[in-house]
């Protein structure tokens, strides 16, 4: 067995990735990564899981929900992480969403000083956090906190 073929225990994978073992279990429960089990039921990860988890974490850090990340990973074979070309394709597909998020954040930043003493009493009337009452259209529950 070469070093590249060696499987990793959940602890080894977590240590290499800098995440908790519970994170790997969660990603597995969400069908984002897979493991094989030993006869004793211990998880063993192929080395490609390192790149897959790095991909997942990078996508999460830019605000993508797990459903979108899963859709992207579902377009790949299970036994490997995205290639450079595939990553570029994903990045291009996500660009409009990220551009919209950036635009929203810039708008909030640029109008935030007007919040002090503006007088709006609720998110229903806040033009910064709820322009056109978009939060009302999304149903009940917290949307921005």
Beta strands, then each sheet from edge to edge (+ up, - down):
strand 1: 8-9
strand 2: 36-37
strand 3: 43-45
sheet 1: 1+ 3- 2+
end
